[in-house]
Every structure is written in structure tokens, then in C-alpha cells.
Amino acid sequence: RMGWVRFGFSIYRMFTEHKNWTQSRDDCATKNANLVIITSRDEQEFIEKFRKSNAAWIGLSKKKPEGLWKWVDGTPLKTTFWWTQEPNNFTGNENCVETGYRPNDGRPVADDLNTWNDNTCSAEIFYICEK
């Protein structure tokens, strides 16, 4: 199992159990960590290499479909790495964000780092904690 890995002023760990967004957030909290908060291009680049080919929850969500995106520490979203035409609230209930999205509908993406997607918070995927 991979341990914690340092980047910048934080350490990160990817957990390969499948959990929903809330379970992932809560599990990070038990480790005195947060779901990862990505605030720079360098950090997104690190996370993209770190997660290998897996999609994983990040610490970004909104309370309701028309709500504002906020990080788990309460800070508003500034720097973004959305896939083309995301976020789209496709199911009408996509209030949590994963990184590592790779749609199979042929949508081009301008930048390989742009892999964020809004997803239903009940989806069970890997997750990345930061502390």
C-alpha cells in the first residue's frame, strides 16, 4: 500500500477503497486530513500523476444543484480544471467533483490536466486525502 507522499507544503495519499464523497471526506477527517484541495496548476499536475489512471474524489462540492462550488475548508473555487463542457449537472444531482474523468463520448479537451467532472455524490470511487 502506498503511504503519504509530500508535495509542496502538504502530504497526500490516495485510498483505493470505493467510497462515496461523504464517506471519503469523513475517512480523510479520521486521518486529520481533508479531501484534497487543489489550488494551482502545479498541484493539479502532481495529482494527475499521483492518481495514475484512477478517477478519485477531490474536496469540492456544492450543497444544491444551483449552489456555488466550495472546497471542504469553506474556500470558494478559483482555479479550475474542468473537462470540456463540465460541470454539466448531467443527472440533475451532480454536486461533488472527481478528478481523472475520461468520458467516452469523444469530447476533446484542450489541456490534459483538465480532468474534473461533477458527479453524483453517491458514486463510489477512490479518493485523495491531503494534510
Protein Blocks (a to p, Z undefined) as FASTA:
>chain_A
ZZdddehjbccdddfbdcdfklmmmmmmmnopacdddfbfklmmmmmmmnmmaccddfbd
cfbfklccddfkopacfbdcddehiaehlnopacbdcehiacfehpacfbfklmcccddf
kbccdddddZZ
